[in-house]
Amino acid sequence: MKAVSAYKGKIGITEIEITAPPPGHVLIRTEYSAISPGTELSFLRRTSDQQVILGYSAVGIVEQLGEGVAGITAGQRVACYGAPYVKHAEMLTVPCNLTAPVPDHVSPEEAAFAGLGAIAIHALRTAELRFGESAVVVGLGILGQMIGQIASAAAFRVIGLDLSAGRAELLNRPGKISSFASLELMEEHMREATGGYGADSVLLCAGGPGEELINQSLGWIRDRGNIVIVGDMTTSFSRGLMFAKEAQVLISRAGGPGRYDSSYERDNRDYPIAHVRWTEGRNIGEYVRLLAERRIEIRPLITNIVPFEQAEAAYGSYEASKDVMGTLLRYGT
C-alpha cells in the first residue's frame, strides 16, 4: 500500500505494509485525508535522513473489524484522527477510540478534517469558557477558522484577528463573529463588546516567536483571564504583565486527553466518562455532530482536493500561495 512520506525536506510516495486490525482496531479504506499545514509543513522543514510518514486526519470506509470491536460495522464510514495510526495512506489500521461514525448526510470531505476539529474543540475546552463569555482568536488559518466557528456555535462571543483581510473576511459572520485585519479596529471593537473589561480568553493559532503577541494578548484579556497557545509558538512573555492580571498562559495539547497515551490509543482502553468527560475520541465525535447538525461549515475552507499521487504538489501549494486554506488528498476514483 502507498503512503505519503517526508525525507530530507522532500515529499514522496512510498510503500508500507498493510496490517490486519488487532483487537479493538478497525481497517479503513481511506477516501480523503486532510493536510494539517501548521504541523506538517513545520515537520517537513525539520526532516532529516530518516523517512517519516505524514498525516493524522482522515475519513474512510471500514473494511475489517478486529476482535472485540463494538459499535462499528463493516461498510460504515468513519472519521479518524491520530498518528501513527492515521496517516496519508490508502489503508489505515486505527483503534476504535480514535474513530467516530459519519452519518450519510455528512460530507466525507468535511469529515476528513476530524483531527483538526478535535484539536479546535480541545483548545476551546482548555480556555474553559462559559456561556456568554468572549474569545479572541488570533491567526485565521484553517485551525483558527474552525475554532472561531465552533466557539460561535457554542454561543461564545467571538472576535477574530488576522493580518490577511481575506482570512478575516472568511470568518466574519455579521451579528455572530466580528473579524478584523486591523489591530486598532479589533481592539476598539473588543473594548465595546466586553464593556471595557477585556476578553475572557485569547486563543493564539499563529506560529513563530511569541513574546510580542503574548504580551499584547495579556493586554487584551480581563483580570484573571487566560491565553491559550494553540499554534507552534515560542512562549517568552512578561511576568509583570501576567502578574498584574493573575492571568493564565496555557498550552492546548492536540485533540484532548488520551493523546500520546499508548494504553488509550494502541490498546484501545477508553477512560471512564465519569473521570474524563472529553477524550480525544469524544472530541472527534463532537466535531462530526457539529457537521451533522450544520452548526459549522468547513467546505468554504477547502481550497484544493487533489489526487493522493499528487501529494508533492499539494504541499508545494502552501509555499506558493498564502491563499491556500484547506487541502484534501483524494484516494481511489
Secondary structure by P-SEA (a helix, b strand, c coil): cbbbbbcccbbbbbbbbbbcccccbbbbbccbbbbaaaaaaaaaaacccbbbbbbccccccccccccccccccccbbbbbccccccccccccccccccbbbbccccccccccaaaaaaaaaaaaaaacccccbbbbbccccaaaaaaaaaaaaaccbbbbbbccaaaaaaacccccccccccaaaaaaaaaaaaccccccbbbbccccccaaaaaaaaaacccccbbbbccbbbbbbbaaaaaaccbbbbbbcccccccccccccccccccccccccccaaaaaaaaaaaaaaccccccccccccccccaaaaaaaaaaacccccbbbbbccc
